[in-house]
Amino acid sequence: MTTYTLPKDKLPEFLSALSDYEIWAPVKKGPATLFDRLDDLKDVDLDLENQPVISKKAIFPQNEPLFSYDRKGTVTETDLNAVKNTIVFGIRPCDARSFTLLDPVFEGDVPDPYYRARRSKTALLGIACNDPFVNCFCTSIGGSPFGREGLDLLFIDCGDLFTLEVITETGKEITGKASSLLSPATAESSEQIAQAATDKIKRHIDLTGLPEKLASLFEHPVWKEFASKCIGCGICTYSCPTCYCFDMQDETTLKQGRRVRIWDSCMFPEYTLHASGHNPRATRTERFRNRIYHKFKFNMDNFHSYSCVGCGRCISLCPVNIDLIDYLSRVKETE
């Protein structure tokens, strides 16, 4: 693995050298740090602690026009060839890993051309989590605060400089554009930092046998108990890097309209409401249970992985303090 160092004060110059790309990065928006298109290099904010809006929307937008039409019957599809080469800079390793879990969903038997167009033109430049957050549990689910999965480059904060690990050919191409700013380094220089970061993760759960356990508890009354606290706001799904539920809506005027794909949530009663008026998941209990089963059983059955990266957002952002780790632990103990 090729490794470089980059002085921190040279970061704006490094990003400026990537002018051929549309850059997404964490930027300050009021009290929060959110991923958005970068207009000014000075706006980059690598303090990711308060980051409810995830980088997923760079590849899977929250609102995405599919095609437009008019009253004459003319239909104009979104030009996927116009999708720009994009860099997502400053992404956390858990969020980068989430795209490897979304890929089988959108690139399966019926590939999604909109997702594929953006995914194929997007490079992920991550920053390692030297200081994992209080509810991080990525190490319990196959990840790491210094994970490389899904990334093209990994930036490691080493005080006055970044260590850059080149992971893919795309990463090699990107560093080549800013080679004058980089100096050779050795991976060993960051090993102690990586171990220290892993040791800081205090929340853990053993998920061994969880899908099999869930298979035996579908009708168990414990789900009603769990769901009694939930208010159905959906923040657990909207803040989740691996959730992919969506709806499609037509926005129209008298003369024209467009069809738009928007994020949706399985925690909303309308999500499963049939045109007949029947709702197969009419209660919050059924919807809460479905979310857990999707993440920790159905996705394992279909794609051989949990649909979770252990980022802890659903725990930290829940307004009624529902703790996923606690609930999963209780599931394993339920008879």
C-alpha positions in Angstrom: 0.0 0.0 0.0 1.4 3.4 -1.1 1.4 5.9 1.7 2.1 9.7 1.7 2.0 12.6 4.1 0.3 15.9 3.6 0.8 18.9 5.8 -2.6 20.0 7.2 -2.2 23.6 6.0 -1.8 22.2 2.5 -5.3 20.6 2.5 -7.0 23.5 0.6 -4.3 23.2 -2.1 -4.8 19.4 -2.3 -8.5 19.9 -2.8 -7.9 22.7 -5.3 -5.8 20.4 -7.4 -9.0 18.2 -7.8 -10.9 20.9 -9.7 -11.9 18.4 -12.4 -14.3 16.8 -9.8 -17.4 18.0 -8.1 -16.4 17.8 -4.4 -18.7 17.0 -1.6 -17.4 17.5 1.9 -18.5 18.1 5.5 -19.4 21.8 5.8 -20.8 23.9 8.7 -24.5 24.6 8.4 -25.6 26.5 11.5 -24.9 24.3 14.5 -24.4 21.1 12.5 -21.8 19.7 10.2 -23.4 18.3 7.0 -22.2 16.8 3.8 -22.9 19.1 0.8 -21.4 20.3 -2.4 -18.3 22.3 -1.7 -18.4 25.8 -3.0 -15.5 27.3 -1.0 -12.5 25.2 0.1 -12.4 27.2 3.4 -15.8 25.7 4.4 -14.5 22.2 5.0 -15.2 21.2 8.6 -13.6 17.9 9.7 -15.3 18.0 13.1 -17.8 15.2 12.2 -19.3 14.8 15.7 -22.5 16.5 14.9 -23.3 15.1 11.5 -26.9 13.9 11.2 -27.1 14.3 7.4 -25.1 11.5 5.9 -22.9 11.4 2.8 -25.2 8.8 1.2 -27.1 11.6 -0.6 -24.1 12.3 -2.9 -24.8 9.0 -4.6 -28.4 8.3 -3.6 -30.0 11.8 -3.5 -32.8 12.5 -1.1 -34.8 14.0 -4.0 -34.0 12.8 -7.5 -35.8 13.6 -10.7 -36.2 10.6 -13.0 -37.9 12.2 -16.0 -40.1 15.1 -16.9 -43.2 15.3 -19.2 -45.6 17.8 -20.7 -49.3 17.7 -21.8 -48.2 17.0 -25.4 -46.9 13.7 -24.4 -43.2 14.6 -24.6 -41.1 12.7 -22.0 -37.5 13.8 -21.2 -35.4 11.4 -19.2 -32.8 12.6 -16.8 -29.4 12.6 -18.7 -27.3 10.2 -16.7 -24.3 11.0 -19.0 -24.3 14.5 -17.4 -23.5 13.1 -14.0 -20.2 14.7 -13.0 -17.1 12.9 -11.7 -17.4 13.4 -7.9 -15.3 13.2 -4.8 -16.8 12.7 -1.4 -14.1 14.0 1.0 -14.0 13.5 4.7 -16.3 10.5 4.8 -16.1 8.3 7.9 -15.0 4.7 7.3 -18.4 3.4 8.5 -20.2 5.5 5.9 -17.8 4.4 3.2 -18.5 0.8 4.1 -22.3 1.5 3.8 -21.9 1.9 0.0 -20.6 -1.7 -0.2 -23.8 -2.8 1.5 -26.0 -0.6 -0.8 -24.3 -1.9 -4.0 -25.9 -5.4 -4.0 -29.3 -3.8 -3.6 -29.0 -1.3 -6.4 -26.8 -3.4 -8.7 -28.6 -6.7 -8.3 -30.9 -8.6 -10.7 -32.6 -5.3 -11.8 -29.8 -2.7 -11.7 -30.7 0.9 -10.8 -29.3 3.1 -13.5 -29.5 6.3 -11.4 -27.5 4.9 -8.5 -25.0 3.1 -10.8 -24.3 6.3 -12.8 -23.3 8.2 -9.7 -21.6 5.3 -8.0 -19.3 4.7 -10.9 -18.2 8.3 -11.1 -17.7 8.9 -7.3 -14.5 8.5 -5.4 -14.5 8.2 -1.6 -11.8 9.9 0.4 -12.2 9.0 4.0 -10.9 10.3 7.3 -10.1 7.8 10.0 -11.9 8.2 13.3 -9.2 8.9 15.8 -11.8 9.6 18.4 -14.9 7.4 17.9 -18.2 8.8 19.2 -20.0 7.6 22.3 -22.4 5.2 20.5 -20.0 3.8 17.8 -20.0 0.0 17.7 -18.5 -0.6 14.2 -16.0 -3.1 15.6 -19.0 -5.4 16.6 -20.2 -5.5 13.1 -17.1 -6.1 11.0 -15.9 -2.5 10.7 -13.1 -0.4 12.2 -12.5 3.3 13.0 -9.6 2.9 10.5 -11.5 0.7 8.1 -10.6 0.8 4.4 -13.6 -1.0 2.9 -15.2 1.1 0.2 -12.6 3.8 0.3 -10.2 5.0 -2.4 -8.0 7.1 -0.1 -7.8 7.1 3.7 -6.7 10.3 5.5 -5.3 9.8 9.0 -4.9 12.7 11.4 -1.3 12.6 12.7 -1.1 16.0 14.4 0.4 18.6 12.1 -0.1 16.4 9.0 -2.3 13.8 7.4 -1.1 10.4 6.4 -2.7 9.3 3.2 -3.1 5.6 2.4 -3.8 4.9 -1.3 -6.2 2.0 -1.5 -7.4 1.8 -5.1 -6.3 2.8 -8.6 -8.7 5.7 -8.4 -7.0 6.8 -5.2 -3.7 6.6 -7.0 -5.0 8.8 -9.9 -6.3 11.4 -7.4 -3.0 11.6 -5.5 -1.2 12.0 -8.8 -3.0 15.3 -9.4 -1.5 16.7 -6.2 1.8 14.8 -6.1 3.8 18.0 -5.5 2.2 18.4 -2.1 2.8 14.9 -0.9 5.8 13.2 0.6 6.5 9.5 1.0 5.5 7.9 4.4 5.2 4.5 6.0 2.0 2.9 7.2 3.7 2.1 10.5 3.6 5.8 11.4 -0.2 5.6 12.1 -0.5 2.1 13.5 -0.4 3.3 17.2 -3.1 5.9 16.4 -5.3 3.2 14.9 -4.9 0.9 17.9 -5.7 3.7 20.3 -8.8 4.6 18.3 -10.0 1.0 18.4 -9.5 0.9 22.2 -11.7 4.0 22.6 -14.8 2.2 21.4 -16.7 1.3 24.5 -19.9 -0.2 23.1 -19.9 -3.7 21.9 -22.4 -6.5 21.1 -22.0 -10.1 20.0 -24.3 -10.6 17.0 -23.5 -14.3 16.7 -26.7 -16.3 16.0 -28.9 -13.2 15.9 -30.6 -14.0 12.5 -31.5 -17.5 13.8 -32.8 -16.0 17.1 -34.9 -13.5 15.2 -36.4 -16.3 13.2 -38.0 -17.7 16.3 -39.3 -14.5 17.8 -41.5 -13.0 15.0 -44.7 -13.3 17.0 -43.2 -12.7 20.4 -44.8 -10.0 22.6 -41.4 -8.4 23.2 -41.9 -6.3 20.0 -44.9 -4.5 21.5 -42.8 -3.7 24.5 -40.0 -2.4 22.4 -42.2 -0.3 20.1 -44.2 1.3 22.9 -41.4 3.9 23.3 -41.1 4.7 19.6 -42.9 7.8 18.3 -42.5 6.9 14.7 -40.6 10.0 13.7 -38.3 8.1 11.2 -35.1 9.8 12.2 -33.5 6.3 12.7 -34.0 5.6 9.0 -33.3 9.1 7.6 -30.0 9.2 9.5 -29.0 5.7 8.5 -26.3 5.2 5.9 -27.7 1.8 4.8 -31.4 2.5 4.5 -32.6 2.7 1.0 -36.4 2.8 1.1 -37.9 5.3 -1.4 -41.1 6.5 -2.9 -41.9 8.1 -6.3 -44.2 11.1 -6.7 -45.4 13.1 -9.6 -45.0 16.9 -9.3 -47.3 18.6 -11.8 -48.6 21.9 -13.1 -51.2 22.5 -15.7 -48.8 22.1 -18.6 -45.9 19.9 -17.3 -44.7 17.7 -14.6 -41.9 15.4 -13.4 -41.5 12.1 -11.6 -39.2 12.3 -8.5 -37.8 9.6 -6.3 -37.6 10.6 -2.7 -36.4 8.9 0.5 -39.1 7.2 2.5 -39.2 5.3 5.8 -40.6 1.9 6.7 -41.4 3.6 10.1 -44.2 5.6 8.5 -47.7 4.0 8.2 -48.1 5.3 4.6 -45.1 3.3 3.5 -47.0 0.0 3.3 -50.5 1.4 2.8 -52.2 -0.3 -0.2 -54.5 1.5 -2.6 -57.3 -0.7 -1.2 -56.8 0.8 2.2 -55.3 -2.3 3.7 -52.0 -1.9 5.5 -50.0 -5.1 6.2 -48.0 -3.2 8.8 -50.7 -1.1 10.4 -49.2 -0.8 13.8 -46.0 0.8 15.1 -45.1 -2.6 16.6 -45.1 -4.2 13.2 -43.1 -1.4 11.7 -40.5 -1.4 14.5 -40.2 -5.2 14.2 -39.8 -4.9 10.4 -36.9 -2.5 10.8 -35.0 -4.7 13.1 -35.7 -7.8 10.9 -34.6 -6.0 7.8 -31.3 -4.9 9.2 -30.4 -8.1 11.0 -32.2 -11.0 9.3 -33.7 -10.2 5.9 -30.5 -8.5 4.6 -28.4 -11.4 5.9 -30.8 -13.9 4.2 -30.6 -12.0 0.9 -27.1 -10.4 0.8 -25.2 -12.3 3.5 -24.5 -9.2 5.5 -26.1 -7.1 8.2 -27.6 -3.8 6.9 -25.8 -1.8 9.6 -22.3 -0.4 9.9 -22.4 0.5 13.6 -22.3 4.3 13.2 -24.6 4.7 16.2 -26.5 7.6 14.7 -29.9 6.0 15.3 -29.0 5.8 19.0 -27.6 9.3 19.3 -30.3 11.1 17.4 -33.4 9.2 18.7 -35.6 11.7 20.5 -36.9 9.1 23.0 -33.5 7.4 23.6 -34.2 4.0 21.9 -30.9 2.2 22.1 -30.4 -0.3 19.3 -27.5 -2.1 21.1 -29.6 -2.6 24.2 -32.6 -3.9 22.2 -30.5 -6.3 20.2 -28.9 -7.6 23.4 -32.4 -8.1 24.8 -33.5 -10.0 21.7 -30.6 -12.4 22.2 -31.7 -13.0 25.8 -35.4 -13.4 25.0 -36.9 -16.9 25.3 
